[in-house]
Amino acid sequence: MAYTVHQAKTHFSRLLREAEAGQEVIVMRGNQPVAKVVPFAPAEQPAKRTLGGFTHLPQADPAIFAPLTDEQMVEYGFGSMLPDAEPHVESKSKDQSAPEQVA
């Protein structure tokens, strides 16, 4: 059904009942449709989350969390962190040495 703005304001309750019944209710300003009254449909609830939703993903090998061996520590550049490691001291070449002081 199509109603003018004046009719829609006057008979708004009836328009709502018609929309609830499933009828298409159009509000017109002159010859131009400006609004459509439709029944409210609540949004669908999202599916409940389930535990273990990521079980389809590849699993990591537990060995990657194992401690590194001393050889691996040295290979990866962490040899200075070993308990029996000597402190690392850079040696200076002759051209990088401190300038001589003249007395």
C-alpha positions in Angstrom: 0.0 0.0 0.0 1.1 3.6 -0.7 0.3 6.4 1.7 1.0 10.1 1.6 3.1 11.7 4.4 -0.1 13.1 6.0 -1.9 9.7 5.9 1.2 8.0 7.3 1.4 10.4 10.3 -2.3 10.1 11.0 -2.5 6.3 10.7 1.0 5.3 11.7 -0.2 2.4 14.0 -2.1 0.9 11.1 1.0 1.2 8.8 3.0 -0.7 11.4 0.4 -3.5 11.7 0.4 -3.8 7.9 4.2 -4.0 7.8 4.2 -6.7 10.5 1.7 -8.7 8.5 4.2 -8.7 5.6 2.6 -6.1 3.3 4.8 -3.5 1.6 4.1 -0.1 3.0 5.4 2.9 0.9 5.3 6.5 2.1 5.0 9.1 -0.7 5.6 12.8 -0.9 3.5 13.8 -3.8 4.2 11.2 -6.6 7.7 10.4 -5.2 8.2 7.4 -2.9 10.4 8.5 0.0 10.2 5.6 2.5 9.4 2.0 2.8 8.2 0.5 6.1 9.3 -3.1 6.5 9.2 -5.5 9.5 12.3 -5.6 11.7 14.2 -8.8 11.5 16.8 -9.4 14.2 20.3 -10.1 13.0 21.4 -13.7 13.1 23.5 -14.6 16.1 27.1 -15.6 15.1 27.9 -19.2 15.6 29.3 -20.0 19.0 33.0 -20.5 19.2 34.3 -23.9 19.9 37.5 -24.9 21.6 40.2 -26.2 19.3 39.1 -24.1 16.3 42.7 -24.1 15.0 43.3 -27.8 15.0 43.3 -27.8 11.1 46.5 -25.7 11.1 49.9 -27.3 10.9 51.4 -28.1 14.2 54.9 -27.0 15.2 57.6 -29.6 16.0 58.2 -29.6 19.8 61.9 -29.9 19.1 62.1 -26.3 18.1 61.7 -25.4 21.7 64.6 -27.6 22.9 67.7 -25.8 24.1 70.5 -25.2 21.7 73.7 -27.1 21.9 77.0 -25.3 22.6 78.0 -25.8 19.0 74.8 -24.3 17.8 75.2 -21.3 20.2 78.6 -20.6 18.7 77.4 -21.1 15.1 74.5 -18.6 15.6 76.7 -16.0 17.2 75.7 -16.5 20.9 79.0 -18.2 22.0 79.8 -15.4 24.3 76.7 -16.3 26.4 78.2 -19.7 27.3 79.3 -20.1 30.9 82.9 -21.1 30.0 83.3 -18.5 27.2 86.1 -15.9 27.5 85.0 -12.3 27.2 85.3 -11.0 23.6 87.7 -8.2 23.1 88.2 -6.6 19.7 91.9 -6.1 18.8 92.8 -2.8 17.3 95.0 -2.6 14.2 97.9 -0.3 14.1 96.1 2.3 11.9 93.2 2.4 14.4 95.3 2.6 17.5 95.1 5.7 19.8 97.3 8.6 18.6 100.6 9.0 20.2 101.0 11.8 22.6 103.9 14.1 22.2 105.5 15.4 25.3 
